[in-house]
Amino acid sequence: MNTVSANGELARVSKPETAGPSALRPLRVVAIGGGTGLSTLLRGLRRHVPAPGQSPGATNAIADLAAVVTVTDDGGSSGRLREDFNMLPPGDLRNCMVALSEEEDLLARLFTHRFRSGKGLKGHNFGNLFVAALTEITGDFAQAVQLASKILATRGRIYPATKANATLVANMDDGSVVRGETKITASRRRIVELTLDPPHPAPLPETLEAIERADLITVGPGSLYTSLITNLLVDGIPSALGAARGLRVFICNLMTQANESLNLTASEHIERIYDHTRTHIFDCAIVNTGQFSPETLARYAAEGAAPIVPDIERIEALGVRCIAADFASEGNVVRHMASRVADAVLELARQQAGQSQNPQ
């Protein structure tokens, strides 16, 4: 079984002896997801990307980084802008911009500022308003995101999964149908199937090109349905992942979440994704086996959440190599340790590059 030790060391997934210098070339990476999970991962990947205007050097593991982000949020500031301006919700993309920027920079802090008062302004996020203004100026949401990213000097490109203004629709286990991300996450029923309305929205051509060229593609972490599967409902993305030459890695969440993943094991997360993609899209899975304090477990249990069971053998029975280690960081909330996850997935991609370029 291919695992990593419980303390997070990568000794058992070191590069094969056949890997030569070519395996160390900077990698092309695509990260797919949404919400806090994707922005957390991007903070870990960012430190391996050259600064804007610089060429990849010997110390840079990533030559090119592209984030593909869900755009189905209909709550909070993003939801209000979506309704008022008939535009895509900018919130998740804004979080990714900040994650890839110089975090100590004043502009990054400005983009995360939320107004606490003011008629019409209260509750709005400055970064969301900024993207909304650029969208009105350019007439194109994707172009507005690229311009905002340039202003923030992000170390990577950020693409909405689609430019279509699509609504999430969930078929629940009691036969009911719930429309809209906010109502879906608030429902207490279990999601059976997720769709988009209109169905099969088109992806950005840049997204499909990035997936085709990538050496490494990650999906997750993030809410199973509303952050991950929603991206995989965009026309062409599942088939592009199925045909991708790069290493495809699923990064499993740390905790279960309400109706999205209640009582689901790590392997069942993969199975639910496959139910929607209709094709196998993962080569490896990053799964946490670290333990949490009794205080953390009690706090999450009060919300009906618990650590996701790392059923490693069942994951590998799906044909997915499992990398199991302590990938968690405890605080007021549980998050992935961004640097450790980034190091793990990049090491796996280097192995893949070495094995493919130096077949035994």
C-alpha positions as CSV (number, residue, x, y, z in Angstrom):
1,M,0.0,0.0,0.0
2,N,1.3,3.4,-0.9
3,T,1.0,5.6,2.1
4,V,2.8,8.4,3.9
5,S,3.8,8.0,7.5
6,A,1.4,9.4,10.1
7,N,3.7,12.2,11.0
8,G,3.5,13.6,7.5
9,E,7.0,12.6,6.3
10,L,7.2,11.8,2.6
11,A,9.9,9.2,2.9
12,R,7.8,6.4,1.4
13,V,6.9,8.5,-1.7
14,S,10.4,9.7,-2.6
15,K,11.4,9.9,-6.2
16,P,12.2,6.6,-7.9
17,E,15.8,5.9,-8.6
18,T,15.2,6.2,-12.4
19,A,14.1,9.8,-12.1
20,G,16.7,12.1,-13.8
21,P,17.1,15.8,-13.8
22,S,14.3,16.3,-16.3
23,A,11.8,15.2,-13.5
24,L,12.8,18.4,-11.6
25,R,11.6,20.8,-14.3
26,P,9.0,23.3,-13.1
27,L,5.5,21.9,-13.3
28,R,2.3,23.1,-14.8
29,V,-0.4,22.9,-12.2
30,V,-4.2,23.2,-12.3
31,A,-6.2,23.4,-9.0
32,I,-10.0,23.0,-9.2
33,G,-12.5,23.8,-6.4
34,G,-14.0,26.6,-4.5
35,G,-14.6,28.0,-1.0
36,T,-12.1,28.1,1.8
37,G,-10.6,24.8,0.7
38,L,-9.2,25.9,-2.6
39,S,-7.9,29.2,-1.3
40,T,-6.1,27.3,1.5
41,L,-4.4,25.0,-1.0
42,L,-3.4,27.9,-3.2
43,R,-1.6,29.6,-0.3
44,G,0.6,26.5,-0.1
45,L,1.2,26.3,-3.9
46,R,1.9,30.0,-4.2
47,R,5.3,29.8,-2.5
48,H,6.5,27.5,-5.3
49,V,5.5,29.9,-8.1
50,P,7.9,32.7,-9.4
51,A,6.8,36.2,-8.8
52,P,5.0,38.1,-11.7
53,G,7.5,39.0,-14.4
54,Q,10.1,36.4,-13.2
55,S,11.1,33.3,-15.1
56,P,10.9,30.0,-13.2
57,G,14.2,29.3,-11.5
58,A,15.8,26.2,-9.9
59,T,14.0,26.9,-6.7
60,N,10.5,27.1,-8.3
61,A,8.6,23.9,-8.5
62,I,5.8,25.4,-10.4
63,A,6.2,27.1,-13.8
64,D,2.5,27.8,-14.3
65,L,-0.5,27.7,-11.9
66,A,-4.1,28.0,-12.9
67,A,-7.1,27.9,-10.5
68,V,-10.5,26.8,-11.8
69,V,-13.2,28.2,-9.4
70,T,-16.8,27.5,-8.9
71,V,-19.3,30.3,-9.6
72,T,-22.6,29.2,-8.2
73,D,-22.7,31.0,-4.9
74,D,-25.9,32.9,-4.4
75,G,-25.6,34.1,-0.8
76,G,-24.1,37.1,1.0
77,S,-22.3,39.9,-0.9
78,S,-21.8,37.7,-4.0
79,G,-25.5,36.8,-4.1
80,R,-26.6,40.4,-3.9
81,L,-24.2,41.4,-6.7
82,R,-25.4,38.4,-8.8
83,E,-29.0,39.5,-8.4
84,D,-28.5,43.3,-8.8
85,F,-26.1,43.2,-11.7
86,N,-26.9,39.8,-13.3
87,M,-23.2,38.9,-13.0
88,L,-21.4,35.8,-11.8
89,P,-20.7,35.7,-8.0
90,P,-17.1,37.0,-7.4
91,G,-16.6,35.8,-3.8
92,D,-14.7,32.5,-4.3
93,L,-12.6,34.0,-7.1
94,R,-11.7,37.0,-4.9
95,N,-10.5,34.7,-2.1
96,C,-8.3,32.9,-4.6
97,M,-6.9,36.2,-5.9
98,V,-5.9,37.1,-2.3
99,A,-4.5,33.7,-1.6
100,L,-2.2,34.0,-4.6
101,S,-1.2,37.6,-3.9
102,E,1.4,39.1,-1.5
103,E,-0.7,38.5,1.6
104,E,1.0,41.2,3.6
105,D,0.3,43.7,0.8
106,L,-2.3,46.5,1.6
107,L,-4.2,45.7,-1.6
108,A,-4.8,42.1,-0.5
109,R,-6.1,43.4,2.8
110,L,-8.3,45.9,1.0
111,F,-9.8,43.1,-1.2
112,T,-10.9,41.2,1.9
113,H,-12.4,44.3,3.6
114,R,-16.1,44.0,4.4
115,F,-18.2,47.1,5.0
116,R,-19.7,47.2,8.5
117,S,-22.2,50.0,7.9
118,G,-23.6,52.2,5.2
119,K,-27.0,51.9,3.4
120,G,-26.5,49.5,0.5
121,L,-22.8,48.9,1.4
122,K,-23.1,47.0,4.7
123,G,-22.1,43.4,4.2
124,H,-20.5,44.0,0.9
125,N,-16.9,43.0,0.3
126,F,-14.7,45.6,-1.3
127,G,-13.0,43.0,-3.6
128,N,-16.5,41.9,-4.8
129,L,-17.4,45.5,-5.6
130,F,-14.1,46.0,-7.4
131,V,-14.7,42.9,-9.6
132,A,-18.3,44.1,-10.3
133,A,-17.0,47.5,-11.4
134,L,-14.4,45.9,-13.7
135,T,-17.2,43.6,-15.1
136,E,-19.3,46.7,-16.0
137,I,-16.3,48.4,-17.6
138,T,-15.1,45.5,-19.7
139,G,-18.5,43.8,-20.2
140,D,-16.8,40.4,-19.5
141,F,-16.6,38.8,-16.1
142,A,-13.6,36.5,-16.9
143,Q,-11.7,39.5,-18.2
144,A,-12.5,41.4,-15.1
145,V,-11.1,38.6,-12.9
146,Q,-7.9,38.6,-14.9
147,L,-7.5,42.4,-14.6
148,A,-8.2,42.2,-10.8
149,S,-5.6,39.4,-10.5
150,K,-3.1,41.6,-12.4
151,I,-3.6,44.5,-10.0
152,L,-3.0,42.1,-7.1
153,A,0.1,40.7,-8.8
154,T,-1.2,37.1,-8.2
155,R,1.2,34.2,-8.7
156,G,-1.1,32.3,-11.0
157,R,-4.1,32.6,-13.3
158,I,-7.7,32.3,-12.0
159,Y,-10.6,31.2,-14.2
160,P,-14.3,30.9,-13.4
161,A,-15.4,27.3,-14.2
162,T,-17.9,28.8,-16.7
163,K,-19.1,32.2,-17.7
164,A,-22.7,30.9,-17.8
165,N,-24.9,32.3,-15.0
166,A,-26.0,28.8,-13.9
167,T,-28.1,27.8,-10.8
168,L,-27.4,24.7,-8.7
169,V,-30.3,22.2,-8.5
170,A,-30.2,19.3,-6.0
171,N,-32.4,16.2,-6.0
172,M,-32.8,15.2,-2.4
173,D,-33.3,11.7,-0.9
174,D,-37.0,12.4,-0.1
175,G,-37.7,13.2,-3.8
176,S,-37.7,17.0,-3.3
177,V,-35.9,19.4,-5.6
178,V,-34.0,22.3,-4.1
179,R,-32.7,25.2,-6.2
180,G,-29.8,27.5,-5.3
181,E,-26.6,26.9,-3.4
182,T,-27.8,28.7,-0.2
183,K,-31.0,26.7,0.0
184,I,-29.1,23.5,-0.8
185,T,-26.6,23.9,2.0
186,A,-29.4,24.9,4.4
187,S,-31.4,21.8,3.7
188,R,-31.3,18.9,6.1
189,R,-32.0,16.3,3.5
190,R,-29.2,14.3,1.8
191,I,-28.2,15.2,-1.7
192,V,-28.7,12.4,-4.2
193,E,-27.8,14.2,-7.4
194,L,-26.6,17.7,-8.4
195,T,-27.3,19.4,-11.7
196,L,-27.0,22.9,-13.2
197,D,-29.7,25.0,-14.8
198,P,-29.1,25.6,-17.6
199,P,-27.4,22.1,-18.0
200,H,-24.0,21.6,-19.6
201,P,-22.7,25.2,-19.5
202,A,-19.6,25.8,-21.6
203,P,-16.2,26.0,-19.9
204,L,-13.6,28.6,-20.7
205,P,-11.3,27.4,-23.5
206,E,-8.3,28.4,-21.3
207,T,-9.5,25.9,-18.7
208,L,-9.5,23.0,-21.1
209,E,-6.2,24.0,-22.5
210,A,-4.7,24.3,-19.0
211,I,-6.0,20.8,-18.0
212,E,-4.6,19.3,-21.2
213,R,-1.1,20.8,-20.6
214,A,-1.0,20.2,-16.9
215,D,1.5,18.0,-15.1
216,L,-0.6,18.1,-12.0
217,I,-4.3,18.6,-11.5
218,T,-5.9,18.8,-8.0
219,V,-9.6,18.6,-7.1
220,G,-10.4,19.7,-3.6
221,P,-10.5,20.3,-0.7
222,G,-13.9,21.9,-0.5
223,S,-17.6,21.1,0.0
224,L,-18.2,17.9,-1.8
225,Y,-21.2,19.1,-3.9
226,T,-21.2,22.9,-3.8
227,S,-17.5,23.5,-4.3
228,L,-16.2,20.4,-6.1
229,I,-18.9,18.5,-8.0
230,T,-20.4,21.8,-9.3
231,N,-17.2,22.4,-11.3
232,L,-17.4,18.9,-12.7
233,L,-20.9,19.6,-14.1
234,V,-19.5,22.1,-16.6
235,D,-19.5,20.7,-20.1
236,G,-16.1,19.3,-21.2
237,I,-14.3,19.4,-17.8
238,P,-15.0,15.7,-16.9
239,S,-13.8,14.4,-20.3
240,A,-10.8,16.7,-20.2
241,L,-9.9,15.3,-16.8
242,G,-10.5,11.7,-18.0
243,A,-8.1,12.3,-20.9
244,A,-5.5,14.4,-19.0
245,R,-1.9,13.3,-19.1
246,G,-1.0,14.9,-15.9
247,L,-1.3,13.4,-12.4
248,R,-4.8,13.8,-11.1
249,V,-5.1,14.1,-7.3
250,F,-8.2,14.3,-5.1
251,I,-7.6,16.2,-1.8
252,C,-10.2,14.9,0.7
253,N,-11.8,17.2,3.3
254,L,-10.9,16.8,6.9
255,M,-14.5,16.8,8.4
256,T,-17.9,15.8,7.2
257,Q,-20.3,18.6,6.4
258,A,-24.1,18.7,7.0
259,N,-26.1,17.2,4.1
260,E,-23.1,17.4,1.7
261,S,-21.0,14.6,3.2
262,L,-22.6,13.4,6.4
263,N,-21.4,9.9,7.3
264,L,-19.4,9.6,4.0
265,T,-16.0,8.0,4.2
266,A,-13.1,9.2,2.1
267,S,-13.7,6.6,-0.6
268,E,-17.4,7.5,-0.7
269,H,-16.4,11.1,-1.5
270,I,-14.6,9.7,-4.6
271,E,-17.6,7.5,-5.5
272,R,-20.0,10.4,-5.3
273,I,-17.8,12.4,-7.6
274,Y,-17.6,9.5,-10.1
275,D,-21.4,9.3,-10.0
276,H,-21.5,12.7,-11.5
277,T,-18.5,12.6,-13.9
278,R,-19.4,9.1,-15.2
279,T,-15.6,8.5,-15.5
280,H,-12.7,7.9,-13.3
281,I,-10.7,11.1,-12.9
282,F,-8.2,10.4,-10.1
283,D,-4.8,8.7,-9.9
284,C,-4.1,9.6,-6.2
285,A,-5.9,10.8,-3.1
286,I,-4.6,12.9,-0.2
287,V,-6.3,11.7,3.0
288,N,-5.8,12.9,6.5
289,T,-5.0,10.4,9.3
290,G,-4.0,12.9,11.9
291,Q,-5.9,12.9,15.2
292,F,-7.8,15.8,16.6
293,S,-8.0,17.0,20.2
294,P,-11.1,16.1,22.3
295,E,-12.0,19.8,22.4
296,T,-12.0,20.0,18.6
297,L,-14.0,16.8,18.2
298,A,-16.6,18.0,20.7
299,R,-16.9,21.4,19.0
300,Y,-17.5,19.8,15.6
301,A,-19.8,17.1,17.0
302,A,-22.1,19.9,18.3
303,E,-22.5,20.9,14.7
304,G,-23.1,17.3,13.5
305,A,-19.7,17.0,12.0
306,A,-16.9,14.4,12.5
307,P,-13.5,13.5,11.0
308,I,-13.8,11.8,7.6
309,V,-12.9,8.1,7.9
310,P,-9.8,7.4,5.9
311,D,-10.8,4.0,4.4
312,I,-7.5,3.5,2.6
313,E,-8.0,0.0,1.3
314,R,-11.3,0.9,-0.2
315,I,-9.8,3.9,-1.9
316,E,-7.1,1.8,-3.4
317,A,-9.7,-0.8,-4.5
318,L,-11.0,2.0,-6.7
319,G,-7.7,2.2,-8.5
320,V,-6.6,5.3,-6.6
321,R,-3.3,5.5,-4.9
322,C,-3.8,6.7,-1.3
323,I,-1.4,9.1,0.4
324,A,-2.4,9.1,4.1
325,A,-0.7,11.4,6.6
326,D,-1.4,14.1,9.1
327,F,-2.4,17.0,6.9
328,A,-4.5,19.0,9.4
329,S,-3.9,22.2,11.3
330,E,-6.1,22.8,14.4
331,G,-7.2,26.2,15.5
332,N,-10.6,27.8,16.0
333,V,-11.5,25.8,12.9
334,V,-9.8,22.8,11.3
335,R,-7.9,23.5,8.1
336,H,-5.5,21.7,5.9
337,M,-1.8,22.5,6.5
338,A,-1.3,24.2,3.2
339,S,2.5,23.8,3.0
340,R,2.3,20.1,3.8
341,V,-0.4,19.3,1.3
342,A,1.3,21.4,-1.4
343,D,4.6,19.6,-0.8
344,A,2.9,16.2,-1.0
345,V,1.1,16.8,-4.3
346,L,4.2,18.4,-5.9
347,E,6.4,15.4,-4.8
348,L,3.8,13.0,-6.4
349,A,3.9,15.0,-9.6
350,R,7.7,14.9,-9.7
351,Q,7.5,11.1,-9.3
352,Q,5.1,10.9,-12.2
353,A,7.3,13.0,-14.4
354,G,10.3,10.9,-13.5
355,Q,8.5,7.6,-14.2
356,S,7.0,8.8,-17.4
357,Q,10.2,10.2,-18.8
358,N,12.3,7.2,-17.6
359,P,10.2,4.1,-18.0
360,Q,11.6,1.0,-16.3
